[in-house]
Amino acid sequence: MDRPVSVVEHELELNLVLSPEHSVPVPARLTYGSHDPYAVYITFHLDTGSPVTWVFARELLVEGTFRPCGQGDVRIWPTRSGRRSVLCLALSSPAGDALLEAPLPAVAAWLERAHRLVPPGSEPAALDLDGSLAELLA
């Protein structure tokens, strides 16, 4: 029996930091779904016509709202930009590196909605491994 998939999304504007004095706005969408309960998706809507999506652990994003975390391709930390609380996301790929700032209150509110959908610690139940295995063997 298929379980219904529930999704929590939020459109927001991030700032791509080009230098300490200059940044450009980048529209983005945060997505979390019960079908993939350990992951969060951030899709950047760039001028190239093709959106770019990054996927990483929900737990990493949660921890990053409180303290610096991550290593390698995704690093996240909270800070202040003037009077605003922001969440910094440093993303590295073979195509290059990017530093983005997201409004921390908006990300935290979205994470609360994601936690109501699939509470932390209940991810295995959301996966329905038995149902998926039965479907594979059918």
N, C-alpha and C positions, 0 to 999 in steps of 0.2 A: 504494500500500500504506500503510495507516495504521500509524503508529508508536505503541507503547504510551505512555500518559501516566503519568508517575511524579509523585507529590506528596509533599512533606514538610510535615507540620503539627505544631503544638505549641500546646497550650492553656496559658494562663498568666493570672495576675492582674496587671493594671496598676493604678496609682493615679492617679485624676483629681485633680489639684491644684486645690483651691478657694481656698486661701490658704496663706501660708507655714506655718501651724500646722495646717491641716486638709486632708485628702484622703479620697476615698472609693474603695473597690475597684471595679474594672470587669473582669469576665471578658472575655478576648479569645482569639482564635485567630490564629496566624501561619500563613500558607499560601504555599508556593512550588511551582510546577509546571513540568515540562519543556515543557508546551504554551505557556507564556508566560515564556520564560527570562530576560527582562530585568526582570520585575516581581515585587514581593512584595505580598501582601495581608494586611491586618490587619482582622479582623472583630471589632467590639465588640458584646458581648451586653448590651444596655441593658434597663432595665425597661419600655421602650415596647412590647416584644413583637416589634419589627422590628430585626434586627441592622443595624449600620452598618458598611460596608466601605470602607476607604481603600486605594488602589492607588498605589504609587510605585516608583521604580527600586531594584532590589536593590543596585546600586552606591552609592546614596545611604545606605541603611541600613548597609552595610558601612563606608563612610567615617565615618558618624556614631558608630560604636562607638569610633573613635580620636580624632576631633576634631570641633568644631562644623562643620556643613555645611548646605546647603540655603538656599533663600530663597523667599519667597512663601508658598504654602500648606503646605509641609512643611519644618520645620527640626528637626534632630536633633543632639544633643551628649551626650557622656558626662559624668558627674559623680558625686559621692558624696552619699548621704543618710544621715547618721549614719555607721555603719560599713559600709553597703551600697554597692556600685557599681551605679549606675542609668544607664539610657539615657533621656534626656528627649526627648519628641516633642511639638513645638508644631505643632498642626494648625489651620489657618484655613480657614473656608468662609463663604459668605453667611449661613449659619445661626448662626455664631458661632465663637469660638476655644476651644481646649482645650489644656491642658498635661498630658501624661501622663508617668508614670515607669514604666519597665519594668525588671525585674531584668536587668542587663547580662550576667551569666554565662549565663542561660537563652537570651537572644537570640543571644549569640555561639555557643553550642553548636548552636542551630537553624541559624544561618547556615553553620556548618561542614558540617552535614548537607546543606544546599542546595547548597553548593559541591561536595560529593561527587556529587550528582545531576547537576548541570551545572556543570563547572568554569568559573571566570571565563575569558573569551576564547573559549569553545566554544559560546556562545549561538547564533551563526548556524547551526551544524550541527544544534542541537536544534530549530530552527524548521522545518526541512524545507521551505524555500521552493519547491523544485522540485516536491515532492509536492502542496503546496497549490495551486500554479499549474496543475498537471495536473488537479487536481480541479475547479478553477474552469472550465477550458476543456473539460472532458468534457461 
